[in-house]
Amino acid sequence: QVQLVESGGGLVQAGGSLRLSCAASGRIVSPNTMGWYRQAPGKQRELVAHITSGGVTNYADSVKGRFTISRDNAKNTVYLQMNSLKSEDTAVYYCRANMGRVGDFWGQGTQVTVSS
């Protein structure tokens, strides 16, 4: 099993920044992919960004140029730097870890609220 602990959510004004962190522990295997998803009220959960253990990244079009995903493999931690936040970024943000044959794991979610 893999446990994911997210932190860094909160309330911010439009145009502001937040940094989310997700620390993984347990049965960590490599290679793996870690990422961030979000779910706004009444909407489906969607990919925000993900990053492989080799550093390859992928972003949703809606966050390109504003959000940056990174990771520290030594700490088994993935980060999401969110800049130029918009009201439409308001959602619960979930960390996901795909550990191949070990399984797919999700964090408990952290609320991000952007006020306009």
TAJOLIN-V484044 format. One record per backbone hydrogen bond with DSSP energy under -1.0 kcal/mol. CO is the residue of the C=O (numbers start at 1). NH is the residue of the N-H. E is the energy in kcal/mol with one decimal. If there is no record, write none. Layout:
# TAJOLIN-V484044
co,nh,e
CO,NH,E
CO,NH,E
This chain:
# TAJOLIN-V484044
co,nh,e
1,27,-2.8
3,25,-2.1
5,23,-2.5
7,21,-2.7
10,113,-2.8
12,115,-2.5
13,16,-2.2
16,85,-2.2
18,82,-3.3
20,80,-2.3
21,7,-2.2
22,78,-2.3
23,5,-2.1
25,3,-2.8
26,28,-1.9
32,53,-2.0
33,98,-3.4
34,51,-3.1
35,96,-2.7
36,48,-2.9
36,49,-1.7
37,94,-3.0
38,46,-2.8
39,92,-2.2
40,43,-2.3
46,38,-2.4
48,60,-2.6
49,36,-3.1
50,58,-1.9
51,34,-2.6
52,55,-1.8
56,52,-2.3
58,50,-2.1
60,63,-1.6
63,66,-2.3
63,67,-2.4
66,83,-1.9
68,81,-3.0
70,79,-3.1
72,77,-1.8
76,24,-3.0
77,72,-2.9
78,22,-2.0
79,70,-1.8
80,20,-2.6
81,68,-2.5
82,18,-2.1
85,15,-3.1
86,89,-2.0
87,90,-1.7
91,112,-2.7
92,39,-2.1
93,110,-2.2
94,37,-2.9
95,107,-2.5
96,35,-2.6
97,105,-2.6
98,33,-1.8
99,102,-2.1
103,99,-3.1
105,97,-2.6
110,93,-3.1
111,10,-1.1
112,91,-2.0
113,12,-2.5
115,14,-2.6
